[in-house]
């Protein structure tokens, strides 16, 4: 299953403070932590995510999905807010991204 995480306007402002590699590392680390709680395998492909800030989206591949995807990404959004808010100058960060299923 292919998923695009389309960043909200405030999410786009927050990710501008990070390099591509940092964003991939953040999303990979937090996704891997959540897979201990949720039954799903998550891959954040480096080659498909060369311009995260320019695209305003992060591409993610899910396999062996045996959980509610919406709940998984809702929790992921809450988790990744922490490092994003640390570099966001005086801003409030509500939702970081919206989930768009590209391919089931």
PLY file of the C-alpha trace (Angstrom):
ply
format ascii 1.0
element vertex 104
property float x
property float y
property float z
element edge 103
property int vertex1
property int vertex2
end_header
0.00 0.00 0.00
1.40 3.39 -1.00
0.56 6.41 1.12
1.40 10.08 0.63
1.62 12.17 3.75
0.71 15.62 2.41
1.90 18.30 4.78
-0.53 20.94 6.00
0.43 24.62 5.54
1.88 24.75 9.08
3.52 21.37 8.52
5.21 22.74 5.39
6.60 25.68 7.37
7.92 23.28 10.01
9.64 20.89 7.57
11.47 23.76 5.85
13.79 23.75 8.88
15.00 20.22 8.10
17.04 18.53 5.39
15.58 15.68 3.35
17.76 13.16 5.18
16.63 14.46 8.58
12.96 14.18 7.62
13.39 10.62 6.31
15.25 9.69 9.50
12.57 11.23 11.76
9.69 9.52 10.00
11.54 6.19 9.80
12.48 6.26 13.48
9.01 7.16 14.73
7.32 4.69 12.34
9.59 1.88 13.52
8.75 2.69 17.14
5.02 2.53 16.39
5.33 -0.81 14.58
6.03 -2.35 17.99
2.48 -1.36 18.97
0.74 -1.73 15.59
0.95 -4.71 13.25
2.26 -3.08 10.07
5.57 -2.84 8.21
6.54 0.68 7.14
9.15 1.73 4.58
10.16 5.31 3.88
11.93 4.96 0.51
14.85 7.35 0.11
14.72 7.34 -3.70
11.03 8.34 -3.80
11.54 11.13 -1.25
14.24 13.28 -2.84
12.34 16.59 -2.55
10.12 16.36 0.52
10.05 20.11 1.23
9.56 21.03 -2.45
6.86 18.37 -2.93
5.17 19.11 0.38
4.69 15.38 0.81
6.43 12.27 2.12
5.87 8.93 0.41
5.48 5.84 2.59
4.99 2.17 1.71
3.02 -0.12 4.01
2.98 -3.91 3.92
1.55 -6.66 6.12
-1.13 -4.24 7.30
-3.11 -5.73 10.17
-4.17 -2.56 11.95
-6.24 0.57 11.40
-4.07 2.72 9.11
-5.82 5.96 10.09
-5.15 5.39 13.79
-1.51 4.47 13.06
-0.92 7.70 11.12
-2.84 9.81 13.63
-0.45 8.61 16.32
2.54 9.06 14.01
1.45 12.65 13.39
1.35 13.32 17.13
4.79 11.78 17.60
6.60 13.62 14.78
5.20 16.94 15.99
7.72 16.87 18.84
10.92 17.25 16.77
9.20 19.52 14.23
7.98 21.95 16.90
11.48 22.22 18.37
12.72 23.99 15.22
9.52 25.92 14.52
10.07 29.47 15.78
7.22 30.34 18.11
4.59 28.50 16.15
1.74 26.27 17.13
1.62 23.04 15.16
-1.75 21.35 14.93
-1.94 18.64 12.28
1.35 17.96 10.52
0.04 16.03 7.51
-3.01 14.55 5.81
-3.07 10.94 4.62
-3.70 10.21 0.94
-3.83 6.60 -0.22
-2.10 6.35 -3.62
-2.36 2.59 -4.12
-4.08 -0.09 -2.05
0 1
1 2
2 3
3 4
4 5
5 6
6 7
7 8
8 9
9 10
10 11
11 12
12 13
13 14
14 15
15 16
16 17
17 18
18 19
19 20
20 21
21 22
22 23
23 24
24 25
25 26
26 27
27 28
28 29
29 30
30 31
31 32
32 33
33 34
34 35
35 36
36 37
37 38
38 39
39 40
40 41
41 42
42 43
43 44
44 45
45 46
46 47
47 48
48 49
49 50
50 51
51 52
52 53
53 54
54 55
55 56
56 57
57 58
58 59
59 60
60 61
61 62
62 63
63 64
64 65
65 66
66 67
67 68
68 69
69 70
70 71
71 72
72 73
73 74
74 75
75 76
76 77
77 78
78 79
79 80
80 81
81 82
82 83
83 84
84 85
85 86
86 87
87 88
88 89
89 90
90 91
91 92
92 93
93 94
94 95
95 96
96 97
97 98
98 99
99 100
100 101
101 102
102 103
